[in-house]
């Protein structure tokens, strides 16, 4: 179980917060994305993720992947946009 799932469970919110993926932004300095099936595009300015039923696009500057595994990806760098395609 991930940190976020553990926290939601402790707060009693796990039953009301079902999700196939989750995006947590840390200001403009980074992000944690859960529910990632595959990274399909990776550059310093753009990362695309295959998630259930969609492609998640993260745009920015100097983006680095600092963690990738178990369906979770942590990014650092200046995040300027998040969208679906």
N, CA, C and O atoms as a CHARMM CRD file, in Angstrom:
* protein
*
  340
    1    1 UNK  N      0.84600  -1.17400   0.00000 PROA 1      0.00000
    2    1 UNK  CA     0.00000   0.00000   0.00000 PROA 1      0.00000
    3    1 UNK  C      0.89500   1.24100   0.00000 PROA 1      0.00000
    4    1 UNK  O      1.91200   1.28400   0.69200 PROA 1      0.00000
    5    2 UNK  N      0.50800   2.23900  -0.77700 PROA 2      0.00000
    6    2 UNK  CA     1.30800   3.45100  -0.88100 PROA 2      0.00000
    7    2 UNK  C      1.06300   4.37500   0.31000 PROA 2      0.00000
    8    2 UNK  O      0.12100   4.18900   1.08100 PROA 2      0.00000
    9    3 UNK  N      1.92000   5.35800   0.43800 PROA 3      0.00000
   10    3 UNK  CA     1.78600   6.35300   1.49900 PROA 3      0.00000
   11    3 UNK  C      0.42100   7.03700   1.43600 PROA 3      0.00000
   12    3 UNK  O     -0.23700   7.21900   2.46100 PROA 3      0.00000
   13    4 UNK  N      0.00300   7.41300   0.23700 PROA 4      0.00000
   14    4 UNK  CA    -1.28100   8.09900   0.07200 PROA 4      0.00000
   15    4 UNK  C     -2.42800   7.19600   0.50700 PROA 4      0.00000
   16    4 UNK  O     -3.33000   7.63800   1.21800 PROA 4      0.00000
   17    5 UNK  N     -2.40100   5.92900   0.08500 PROA 5      0.00000
   18    5 UNK  CA    -3.45800   5.00200   0.48400 PROA 5      0.00000
   19    5 UNK  C     -3.48200   4.81200   1.99300 PROA 5      0.00000
   20    5 UNK  O     -4.55200   4.77300   2.60100 PROA 5      0.00000
   21    6 UNK  N     -2.30500   4.69500   2.59900 PROA 6      0.00000
   22    6 UNK  CA    -2.22100   4.57300   4.05800 PROA 6      0.00000
   23    6 UNK  C     -2.82600   5.79800   4.74800 PROA 6      0.00000
   24    6 UNK  O     -3.57100   5.66400   5.72000 PROA 6      0.00000
   25    7 UNK  N     -2.50700   6.97700   4.24800 PROA 7      0.00000
   26    7 UNK  CA    -3.00800   8.21800   4.83100 PROA 7      0.00000
   27    7 UNK  C     -4.52400   8.32100   4.69500 PROA 7      0.00000
   28    7 UNK  O     -5.20900   8.67700   5.65400 PROA 7      0.00000
   29    8 UNK  N     -5.05700   8.01100   3.50500 PROA 8      0.00000
   30    8 UNK  CA    -6.50700   8.04300   3.31100 PROA 8      0.00000
   31    8 UNK  C     -7.21800   7.06100   4.23600 PROA 8      0.00000
   32    8 UNK  O     -8.28600   7.35700   4.77200 PROA 8      0.00000
   33    9 UNK  N     -6.61200   5.88900   4.41500 PROA 9      0.00000
   34    9 UNK  CA    -7.20600   4.89100   5.29400 PROA 9      0.00000
   35    9 UNK  C     -7.23400   5.39500   6.74300 PROA 9      0.00000
   36    9 UNK  O     -8.23900   5.24400   7.43900 PROA 9      0.00000
   37   10 UNK  N     -6.12100   5.99600   7.19100 PROA 10     0.00000
   38   10 UNK  CA    -6.06500   6.53500   8.55300 PROA 10     0.00000
   39   10 UNK  C     -7.09000   7.63900   8.77500 PROA 10     0.00000
   40   10 UNK  O     -7.63100   7.78000   9.87100 PROA 10     0.00000
   41   11 UNK  N     -7.35400   8.41900   7.73400 PROA 11     0.00000
   42   11 UNK  CA    -8.31700   9.51100   7.82800 PROA 11     0.00000
   43   11 UNK  C     -9.75400   9.04700   7.59600 PROA 11     0.00000
   44   11 UNK  O    -10.69400   9.83500   7.70600 PROA 11     0.00000
   45   12 UNK  N     -9.91500   7.76100   7.27500 PROA 12     0.00000
   46   12 UNK  CA   -11.24700   7.23300   7.01400 PROA 12     0.00000
   47   12 UNK  C    -11.80600   7.63600   5.67100 PROA 12     0.00000
   48   12 UNK  O    -13.02200   7.62600   5.48000 PROA 12     0.00000
   49   13 UNK  N    -10.94200   7.99400   4.73400 PROA 13     0.00000
   50   13 UNK  CA   -11.38900   8.46200   3.41900 PROA 13     0.00000
   51   13 UNK  C    -11.21300   7.43900   2.30500 PROA 13     0.00000
   52   13 UNK  O    -11.58600   7.71500   1.16500 PROA 13     0.00000
   53   14 UNK  N    -10.66300   6.28100   2.59400 PROA 14     0.00000
   54   14 UNK  CA   -10.37100   5.32400   1.53900 PROA 14     0.00000
   55   14 UNK  C    -11.63300   4.81000   0.85400 PROA 14     0.00000
   56   14 UNK  O    -11.60300   4.49800  -0.33600 PROA 14     0.00000
   57   15 UNK  N    -12.72800   4.71800   1.57800 PROA 15     0.00000
   58   15 UNK  CA   -13.97500   4.22500   0.99600 PROA 15     0.00000
   59   15 UNK  C    -14.62500   5.24000   0.06000 PROA 15     0.00000
   60   15 UNK  O    -15.32600   4.85900  -0.87700 PROA 15     0.00000
   61   16 UNK  N    -14.39900   6.51800   0.30600 PROA 16     0.00000
   62   16 UNK  CA   -15.04900   7.54400  -0.51600 PROA 16     0.00000
   63   16 UNK  C    -14.11900   8.12300  -1.57800 PROA 16     0.00000
   64   16 UNK  O    -14.49600   9.05600  -2.28700 PROA 16     0.00000
   65   17 UNK  N    -12.91900   7.58500  -1.69300 PROA 17     0.00000
   66   17 UNK  CA   -11.95900   8.14400  -2.64400 PROA 17     0.00000
   67   17 UNK  C    -11.39400   7.06700  -3.57400 PROA 17     0.00000
   68   17 UNK  O    -10.17600   6.90600  -3.65100 PROA 17     0.00000
   69   18 UNK  N    -12.26600   6.31900  -4.28800 PROA 18     0.00000
   70   18 UNK  CA   -11.72200   5.32800  -5.21900 PROA 18     0.00000
   71   18 UNK  C    -11.08400   6.04000  -6.41500 PROA 18     0.00000
   72   18 UNK  O    -11.52800   7.11900  -6.80800 PROA 18     0.00000
   73   19 UNK  N    -10.05600   5.44200  -6.98500 PROA 19     0.00000
   74   19 UNK  CA    -9.38400   6.07300  -8.11100 PROA 19     0.00000
   75   19 UNK  C     -8.63700   5.02100  -8.92500 PROA 19     0.00000
   76   19 UNK  O     -8.25200   3.97200  -8.40800 PROA 19     0.00000
   77   20 UNK  N     -8.44200   5.31800 -10.20200 PROA 20     0.00000
   78   20 UNK  CA    -7.59200   4.46100 -11.02800 PROA 20     0.00000
   79   20 UNK  C     -6.18400   5.03800 -11.08700 PROA 20     0.00000
   80   20 UNK  O     -5.21400   4.32400 -11.34000 PROA 20     0.00000
   81   21 UNK  N     -6.09100   6.34100 -10.85100 PROA 21     0.00000
   82   21 UNK  CA    -4.78600   7.00300 -10.78600 PROA 21     0.00000
   83   21 UNK  C     -4.94800   8.26800  -9.93600 PROA 21     0.00000
   84   21 UNK  O     -6.05600   8.74300  -9.68700 PROA 21     0.00000
   85   22 UNK  N     -3.82000   8.78000  -9.51200 PROA 22     0.00000
   86   22 UNK  CA    -3.82800   9.98300  -8.67500 PROA 22     0.00000
   87   22 UNK  C     -2.58800  10.80100  -9.01400 PROA 22     0.00000
   88   22 UNK  O     -1.50900  10.25700  -9.25100 PROA 22     0.00000
   89   23 UNK  N     -2.76700  12.12700  -9.03200 PROA 23     0.00000
   90   23 UNK  CA    -1.67200  13.05400  -9.27800 PROA 23     0.00000
   91   23 UNK  C     -1.57800  13.98800  -8.07200 PROA 23     0.00000
   92   23 UNK  O     -2.54800  14.65500  -7.71200 PROA 23     0.00000
   93   24 UNK  N     -0.40500  14.02600  -7.45800 PROA 24     0.00000
   94   24 UNK  CA    -0.17700  14.94000  -6.34700 PROA 24     0.00000
   95   24 UNK  C      0.92900  15.89600  -6.77300 PROA 24     0.00000
   96   24 UNK  O      2.05600  15.47500  -7.03700 PROA 24     0.00000
   97   25 UNK  N      0.60300  17.18600  -6.84000 PROA 25     0.00000
   98   25 UNK  CA     1.59400  18.19400  -7.19700 PROA 25     0.00000
   99   25 UNK  C      2.17300  18.80000  -5.93300 PROA 25     0.00000
  100   25 UNK  O      1.45200  19.06100  -4.97000 PROA 25     0.00000
  101   26 UNK  N      3.45800  19.01900  -5.94300 PROA 26     0.00000
  102   26 UNK  CA     4.15300  19.66400  -4.83200 PROA 26     0.00000
  103   26 UNK  C      4.59800  21.02800  -5.31100 PROA 26     0.00000
  104   26 UNK  O      5.74400  21.23300  -5.71200 PROA 26     0.00000
  105   27 UNK  N      3.64200  21.96900  -5.25800 PROA 27     0.00000
  106   27 UNK  CA     3.89500  23.28400  -5.83100 PROA 27     0.00000
  107   27 UNK  C      4.18800  23.12000  -7.31400 PROA 27     0.00000
  108   27 UNK  O      3.51600  22.35100  -8.00200 PROA 27     0.00000
  109   28 UNK  N      5.17200  23.82900  -7.79900 PROA 28     0.00000
  110   28 UNK  CA     5.62000  23.66700  -9.17700 PROA 28     0.00000
  111   28 UNK  C      6.91300  22.86700  -9.24300 PROA 28     0.00000
  112   28 UNK  O      7.52600  22.75900 -10.30500 PROA 28     0.00000
  113   29 UNK  N      7.33300  22.30300  -8.10200 PROA 29     0.00000
  114   29 UNK  CA     8.65600  21.67300  -8.00700 PROA 29     0.00000
  115   29 UNK  C      8.66800  20.17300  -8.19800 PROA 29     0.00000
  116   29 UNK  O      9.74300  19.58100  -8.29300 PROA 29     0.00000
  117   30 UNK  N      7.51400  19.54000  -8.25700 PROA 30     0.00000
  118   30 UNK  CA     7.52400  18.09600  -8.41500 PROA 30     0.00000
  119   30 UNK  C      6.13100  17.51800  -8.38200 PROA 30     0.00000
  120   30 UNK  O      5.14800  18.22500  -8.15900 PROA 30     0.00000
  121   31 UNK  N      6.06100  16.20300  -8.61100 PROA 31     0.00000
  122   31 UNK  CA     4.77400  15.51900  -8.62900 PROA 31     0.00000
  123   31 UNK  C      4.96500  14.05200  -8.29500 PROA 31     0.00000
  124   31 UNK  O      6.02800  13.47700  -8.53000 PROA 31     0.00000
  125   32 UNK  N      3.92500  13.46200  -7.74600 PROA 32     0.00000
  126   32 UNK  CA     3.85500  12.02900  -7.53200 PROA 32     0.00000
  127   32 UNK  C      2.63400  11.55100  -8.30000 PROA 32     0.00000
  128   32 UNK  O      1.53000  12.05900  -8.10700 PROA 32     0.00000
  129   33 UNK  N      2.83700  10.57300  -9.17000 PROA 33     0.00000
  130   33 UNK  CA     1.75200  10.03500  -9.97900 PROA 33     0.00000
  131   33 UNK  C      1.60700   8.56400  -9.64800 PROA 33     0.00000
  132   33 UNK  O      2.57200   7.80300  -9.71900 PROA 33     0.00000
  133   34 UNK  N      0.39000   8.16700  -9.28300 PROA 34     0.00000
  134   34 UNK  CA     0.10200   6.78000  -8.95400 PROA 34     0.00000
  135   34 UNK  C     -0.84700   6.20200  -9.99800 PROA 34     0.00000
  136   34 UNK  O     -1.66000   6.92800 -10.57100 PROA 34     0.00000
  137   35 UNK  N     -0.74800   4.92000 -10.24100 PROA 35     0.00000
  138   35 UNK  CA    -1.60000   4.24000 -11.21600 PROA 35     0.00000
  139   35 UNK  C     -1.00100   4.21900 -12.60800 PROA 35     0.00000
  140   35 UNK  O     -1.71900   4.04300 -13.59200 PROA 35     0.00000
  141   36 UNK  N      0.30900   4.39700 -12.70100 PROA 36     0.00000
  142   36 UNK  CA     1.00300   4.41500 -13.98900 PROA 36     0.00000
  143   36 UNK  C      1.20200   2.98900 -14.48400 PROA 36     0.00000
  144   36 UNK  O      1.72100   2.13500 -13.76600 PROA 36     0.00000
  145   37 UNK  N      0.78400   2.74700 -15.71800 PROA 37     0.00000
  146   37 UNK  CA     1.00800   1.44900 -16.34700 PROA 37     0.00000
  147   37 UNK  C      2.35700   1.42500 -17.07700 PROA 37     0.00000
  148   37 UNK  O      3.06300   0.41600 -17.07200 PROA 37     0.00000
  149   38 UNK  N      2.70200   2.57100 -17.71000 PROA 38     0.00000
  150   38 UNK  CA     3.91600   2.62800 -18.53200 PROA 38     0.00000
  151   38 UNK  C      4.27100   4.08600 -18.81100 PROA 38     0.00000
  152   38 UNK  O      3.38300   4.92900 -18.94300 PROA 38     0.00000
  153   39 UNK  N      5.55800   4.38000 -18.90100 PROA 39     0.00000
  154   39 UNK  CA     6.03200   5.68500 -19.36800 PROA 39     0.00000
  155   39 UNK  C      6.20300   5.55500 -20.87800 PROA 39     0.00000
  156   39 UNK  O      6.96600   4.70700 -21.34100 PROA 39     0.00000
  157   40 UNK  N      5.50300   6.38000 -21.64800 PROA 40     0.00000
  158   40 UNK  CA     5.56100   6.26600 -23.10400 PROA 40     0.00000
  159   40 UNK  C      6.45800   7.31300 -23.76600 PROA 40     0.00000
  160   40 UNK  O      6.98900   7.07200 -24.85000 PROA 40     0.00000
  161   41 UNK  N      6.63300   8.46800 -23.12800 PROA 41     0.00000
  162   41 UNK  CA     7.50800   9.53100 -23.64000 PROA 41     0.00000
  163   41 UNK  C      8.22900  10.13300 -22.44800 PROA 41     0.00000
  164   41 UNK  O      7.62200  10.39700 -21.41000 PROA 41     0.00000
  165   42 UNK  N      9.54100  10.35100 -22.60400 PROA 42     0.00000
  166   42 UNK  CA    10.29100  10.97000 -21.51300 PROA 42     0.00000
  167   42 UNK  C     11.35500  11.90100 -22.06400 PROA 42     0.00000
  168   42 UNK  O     12.25600  11.47600 -22.78700 PROA 42     0.00000
  169   43 UNK  N     11.24100  13.17900 -21.71400 PROA 43     0.00000
  170   43 UNK  CA    12.28400  14.16000 -21.99800 PROA 43     0.00000
  171   43 UNK  C     12.28400  15.15100 -20.84200 PROA 43     0.00000
  172   43 UNK  O     11.45000  15.05300 -19.94200 PROA 43     0.00000
  173   44 UNK  N     13.20900  16.10200 -20.86000 PROA 44     0.00000
  174   44 UNK  CA    13.28100  17.09000 -19.78700 PROA 44     0.00000
  175   44 UNK  C     12.08500  18.03900 -19.77300 PROA 44     0.00000
  176   44 UNK  O     11.82100  18.70500 -18.77200 PROA 44     0.00000
  177   45 UNK  N     11.35400  18.09200 -20.91300 PROA 45     0.00000
  178   45 UNK  CA    10.23400  19.02300 -21.02900 PROA 45     0.00000
  179   45 UNK  C      8.86700  18.35600 -21.09300 PROA 45     0.00000
  180   45 UNK  O      7.84000  19.02900 -20.99900 PROA 45     0.00000
  181   46 UNK  N      8.85100  17.03400 -21.25400 PROA 46     0.00000
  182   46 UNK  CA     7.56900  16.34100 -21.44100 PROA 46     0.00000
  183   46 UNK  C      7.69700  14.88600 -21.00500 PROA 46     0.00000
  184   46 UNK  O      8.64700  14.19000 -21.36500 PROA 46     0.00000
  185   47 UNK  N      6.71100  14.44200 -20.21600 PROA 47     0.00000
  186   47 UNK  CA     6.62400  13.03500 -19.84000 PROA 47     0.00000
  187   47 UNK  C      5.18400  12.60300 -20.08200 PROA 47     0.00000
  188   47 UNK  O      4.24500  13.28400 -19.66800 PROA 47     0.00000
  189   48 UNK  N      5.01600  11.46800 -20.75500 PROA 48     0.00000
  190   48 UNK  CA     3.68500  10.92600 -20.99000 PROA 48     0.00000
  191   48 UNK  C      3.59000   9.55700 -20.33900 PROA 48     0.00000
  192   48 UNK  O      4.50200   8.73400 -20.42000 PROA 48     0.00000
  193   49 UNK  N      2.44400   9.34300 -19.68600 PROA 49     0.00000
  194   49 UNK  CA     2.21200   8.10400 -18.96400 PROA 49     0.00000
  195   49 UNK  C      0.96100   7.42400 -19.48100 PROA 49     0.00000
  196   49 UNK  O     -0.05000   8.07800 -19.73500 PROA 49     0.00000
  197   50 UNK  N      1.02800   6.11900 -19.63500 PROA 50     0.00000
  198   50 UNK  CA    -0.16100   5.33200 -19.91400 PROA 50     0.00000
  199   50 UNK  C     -0.80300   5.02200 -18.56900 PROA 50     0.00000
  200   50 UNK  O     -0.19900   4.38100 -17.70900 PROA 50     0.00000
  201   51 UNK  N     -2.02900   5.48600 -18.40300 PROA 51     0.00000
  202   51 UNK  CA    -2.79600   5.18200 -17.20300 PROA 51     0.00000
  203   51 UNK  C     -4.06800   4.49600 -17.68300 PROA 51     0.00000
  204   51 UNK  O     -4.31000   4.42300 -18.88800 PROA 51     0.00000
  205   52 UNK  N     -4.86000   4.00800 -16.78900 PROA 52     0.00000
  206   52 UNK  CA    -6.06500   3.27800 -17.17600 PROA 52     0.00000
  207   52 UNK  C     -6.95400   4.13400 -18.07600 PROA 52     0.00000
  208   52 UNK  O     -7.53400   5.12400 -17.63100 PROA 52     0.00000
  209   53 UNK  N     -7.05400   3.74200 -19.34600 PROA 53     0.00000
  210   53 UNK  CA    -7.96400   4.38800 -20.27500 PROA 53     0.00000
  211   53 UNK  C     -7.52500   5.71400 -20.86100 PROA 53     0.00000
  212   53 UNK  O     -8.31300   6.35300 -21.55800 PROA 53     0.00000
  213   54 UNK  N     -6.28800   6.16100 -20.60700 PROA 54     0.00000
  214   54 UNK  CA    -5.89300   7.47800 -21.08700 PROA 54     0.00000
  215   54 UNK  C     -4.36900   7.64100 -21.08300 PROA 54     0.00000
  216   54 UNK  O     -3.62700   6.78700 -20.59700 PROA 54     0.00000
  217   55 UNK  N     -3.94500   8.75700 -21.63800 PROA 55     0.00000
  218   55 UNK  CA    -2.54700   9.17900 -21.58500 PROA 55     0.00000
  219   55 UNK  C     -2.49700  10.45500 -20.74600 PROA 55     0.00000
  220   55 UNK  O     -3.21800  11.41500 -21.01800 PROA 55     0.00000
  221   56 UNK  N     -1.64800  10.45400 -19.73500 PROA 56     0.00000
  222   56 UNK  CA    -1.44000  11.62800 -18.89100 PROA 56     0.00000
  223   56 UNK  C     -0.16100  12.31200 -19.36100 PROA 56     0.00000
  224   56 UNK  O      0.87700  11.66300 -19.48900 PROA 56     0.00000
  225   57 UNK  N     -0.22900  13.62100 -19.61800 PROA 57     0.00000
  226   57 UNK  CA     0.90900  14.39300 -20.10300 PROA 57     0.00000
  227   57 UNK  C      1.32300  15.40000 -19.03400 PROA 57     0.00000
  228   57 UNK  O      0.49500  16.17000 -18.54700 PROA 57     0.00000
  229   58 UNK  N      2.60500  15.39000 -18.67100 PROA 58     0.00000
  230   58 UNK  CA     3.15900  16.36800 -17.73400 PROA 58     0.00000
  231   58 UNK  C      4.18400  17.19700 -18.50100 PROA 58     0.00000
  232   58 UNK  O      5.11500  16.65000 -19.09200 PROA 58     0.00000
  233   59 UNK  N      4.01400  18.50700 -18.49000 PROA 59     0.00000
  234   59 UNK  CA     4.93200  19.42200 -19.16500 PROA 59     0.00000
  235   59 UNK  C      5.72400  20.19700 -18.12600 PROA 59     0.00000
  236   59 UNK  O      5.25000  20.43900 -17.01700 PROA 59     0.00000
  237   60 UNK  N      6.94400  20.58300 -18.50300 PROA 60     0.00000
  238   60 UNK  CA     7.74000  21.36400 -17.57300 PROA 60     0.00000
  239   60 UNK  C      9.13000  21.64900 -18.09200 PROA 60     0.00000
  240   60 UNK  O      9.39200  21.57900 -19.29300 PROA 60     0.00000
  241   61 UNK  N     10.01500  21.97100 -17.16900 PROA 61     0.00000
  242   61 UNK  CA    11.41000  22.27800 -17.48500 PROA 61     0.00000
  243   61 UNK  C     12.30200  21.49700 -16.53300 PROA 61     0.00000
  244   61 UNK  O     12.07200  21.48800 -15.32400 PROA 61     0.00000
  245   62 UNK  N     13.29700  20.85700 -17.06800 PROA 62     0.00000
  246   62 UNK  CA    14.23900  20.11600 -16.23700 PROA 62     0.00000
  247   62 UNK  C     13.60800  18.95800 -15.48300 PROA 62     0.00000
  248   62 UNK  O     14.01400  18.65000 -14.36200 PROA 62     0.00000
  249   63 UNK  N     12.62600  18.32000 -16.08300 PROA 63     0.00000
  250   63 UNK  CA    11.92900  17.22200 -15.41400 PROA 63     0.00000
  251   63 UNK  C     12.85100  16.00600 -15.31000 PROA 63     0.00000
  252   63 UNK  O     13.49400  15.60500 -16.28000 PROA 63     0.00000
  253   64 UNK  N     12.89600  15.43500 -14.11200 PROA 64     0.00000
  254   64 UNK  CA    13.65700  14.21200 -13.86000 PROA 64     0.00000
  255   64 UNK  C     12.76000  13.21500 -13.15000 PROA 64     0.00000
  256   64 UNK  O     11.96100  13.58900 -12.29200 PROA 64     0.00000
  257   65 UNK  N     12.89300  11.95300 -13.50900 PROA 65     0.00000
  258   65 UNK  CA    12.18400  10.88800 -12.81500 PROA 65     0.00000
  259   65 UNK  C     13.07600  10.44800 -11.66400 PROA 65     0.00000
  260   65 UNK  O     14.20000   9.99500 -11.88100 PROA 65     0.00000
  261   66 UNK  N     12.57500  10.58200 -10.44000 PROA 66     0.00000
  262   66 UNK  CA    13.37500  10.21100  -9.27600 PROA 66     0.00000
  263   66 UNK  C     12.95300   8.87500  -8.68300 PROA 66     0.00000
  264   66 UNK  O     13.68400   8.28000  -7.89200 PROA 66     0.00000
  265   67 UNK  N     11.76700   8.40500  -9.07100 PROA 67     0.00000
  266   67 UNK  CA    11.30900   7.08500  -8.64300 PROA 67     0.00000
  267   67 UNK  C     10.38500   6.53100  -9.70500 PROA 67     0.00000
  268   67 UNK  O      9.55100   7.25400 -10.25000 PROA 67     0.00000
  269   68 UNK  N     10.53300   5.22900 -10.00600 PROA 68     0.00000
  270   68 UNK  CA     9.64000   4.57200 -10.94400 PROA 68     0.00000
  271   68 UNK  C      9.53000   3.11700 -10.54400 PROA 68     0.00000
  272   68 UNK  O     10.50500   2.37000 -10.63000 PROA 68     0.00000
  273   69 UNK  N      8.37600   2.71600 -10.11700 PROA 69     0.00000
  274   69 UNK  CA     8.14900   1.32500  -9.75500 PROA 69     0.00000
  275   69 UNK  C      6.83500   1.14900  -9.03700 PROA 69     0.00000
  276   69 UNK  O      6.32100   2.08100  -8.41900 PROA 69     0.00000
  277   70 UNK  N      6.29500  -0.04800  -9.12100 PROA 70     0.00000
  278   70 UNK  CA     5.04000  -0.40100  -8.44700 PROA 70     0.00000
  279   70 UNK  C      3.91200   0.55300  -8.80300 PROA 70     0.00000
  280   70 UNK  O      3.06800   0.85500  -7.95900 PROA 70     0.00000
  281   71 UNK  N      3.88600   1.03400 -10.04600 PROA 71     0.00000
  282   71 UNK  CA     2.81700   1.91200 -10.50300 PROA 71     0.00000
  283   71 UNK  C      2.93700   3.34600 -10.05300 PROA 71     0.00000
  284   71 UNK  O      2.02000   4.13800 -10.27100 PROA 71     0.00000
  285   72 UNK  N      4.05500   3.70400  -9.42600 PROA 72     0.00000
  286   72 UNK  CA     4.25500   5.06700  -8.94800 PROA 72     0.00000
  287   72 UNK  C      5.45700   5.70700  -9.64300 PROA 72     0.00000
  288   72 UNK  O      6.46900   5.05600  -9.90500 PROA 72     0.00000
  289   73 UNK  N      5.31600   6.98900  -9.92900 PROA 73     0.00000
  290   73 UNK  CA     6.40700   7.76600 -10.51500 PROA 73     0.00000
  291   73 UNK  C      6.51600   9.07200  -9.74600 PROA 73     0.00000
  292   73 UNK  O      5.51900   9.76100  -9.53300 PROA 73     0.00000
  293   74 UNK  N      7.73400   9.41000  -9.33000 PROA 74     0.00000
  294   74 UNK  CA     7.99900  10.69700  -8.69500 PROA 74     0.00000
  295   74 UNK  C      8.82100  11.54000  -9.65700 PROA 74     0.00000
  296   74 UNK  O      9.80300  11.06700 -10.22900 PROA 74     0.00000
  297   75 UNK  N      8.41400  12.78600  -9.83000 PROA 75     0.00000
  298   75 UNK  CA     9.09800  13.72000 -10.72800 PROA 75     0.00000
  299   75 UNK  C      9.59700  14.92300  -9.94700 PROA 75     0.00000
  300   75 UNK  O      8.95700  15.36800  -8.99400 PROA 75     0.00000
  301   76 UNK  N     10.73700  15.44200 -10.35600 PROA 76     0.00000
  302   76 UNK  CA    11.20900  16.73000  -9.85800 PROA 76     0.00000
  303   76 UNK  C     11.44700  17.62300 -11.07500 PROA 76     0.00000
  304   76 UNK  O     11.56800  17.13300 -12.19700 PROA 76     0.00000
  305   77 UNK  N     11.51200  18.90100 -10.85200 PROA 77     0.00000
  306   77 UNK  CA    11.67900  19.86700 -11.92300 PROA 77     0.00000
  307   77 UNK  C     10.52900  20.84400 -11.87100 PROA 77     0.00000
  308   77 UNK  O      9.63100  20.71200 -11.03900 PROA 77     0.00000
  309   78 UNK  N     10.55000  21.82700 -12.75900 PROA 78     0.00000
  310   78 UNK  CA     9.49300  22.83800 -12.79900 PROA 78     0.00000
  311   78 UNK  C      8.32300  22.28400 -13.61300 PROA 78     0.00000
  312   78 UNK  O      8.43700  22.10100 -14.82500 PROA 78     0.00000
  313   79 UNK  N      7.19800  22.01700 -12.94400 PROA 79     0.00000
  314   79 UNK  CA     6.00400  21.50800 -13.59200 PROA 79     0.00000
  315   79 UNK  C      5.17600  22.69900 -14.07000 PROA 79     0.00000
  316   79 UNK  O      4.79300  23.55700 -13.27400 PROA 79     0.00000
  317   80 UNK  N      4.90000  22.74500 -15.38500 PROA 80     0.00000
  318   80 UNK  CA     4.14600  23.86600 -15.92600 PROA 80     0.00000
  319   80 UNK  C      2.75400  23.47600 -16.40700 PROA 80     0.00000
  320   80 UNK  O      1.91800  24.34800 -16.64400 PROA 80     0.00000
  321   81 UNK  N      2.49400  22.18300 -16.55500 PROA 81     0.00000
  322   81 UNK  CA     1.17300  21.77000 -17.00300 PROA 81     0.00000
  323   81 UNK  C      0.93900  20.27800 -16.87500 PROA 81     0.00000
  324   81 UNK  O      1.87000  19.47600 -16.94400 PROA 81     0.00000
  325   82 UNK  N     -0.31200  19.92700 -16.69000 PROA 82     0.00000
  326   82 UNK  CA    -0.73600  18.52900 -16.63000 PROA 82     0.00000
  327   82 UNK  C     -2.02100  18.43500 -17.44200 PROA 82     0.00000
  328   82 UNK  O     -2.94400  19.22400 -17.24700 PROA 82     0.00000
  329   83 UNK  N     -2.07900  17.45800 -18.36300 PROA 83     0.00000
  330   83 UNK  CA    -3.29300  17.29300 -19.17500 PROA 83     0.00000
  331   83 UNK  C     -3.44900  15.82900 -19.57900 PROA 83     0.00000
  332   83 UNK  O     -2.56600  15.00200 -19.35200 PROA 83     0.00000
  333   84 UNK  N     -4.59800  15.53800 -20.18300 PROA 84     0.00000
  334   84 UNK  CA    -4.88100  14.19700 -20.69100 PROA 84     0.00000
  335   84 UNK  C     -5.01800  14.27100 -22.19900 PROA 84     0.00000
  336   84 UNK  O     -5.48400  15.26900 -22.74900 PROA 84     0.00000
  337   85 UNK  N     -4.60300  13.19400 -22.86000 PROA 85     0.00000
  338   85 UNK  CA    -4.81800  13.13400 -24.31600 PROA 85     0.00000
  339   85 UNK  C     -5.34900  11.77700 -24.68400 PROA 85     0.00000
  340   85 UNK  O     -5.60000  11.51100 -25.86000 PROA 85     0.00000
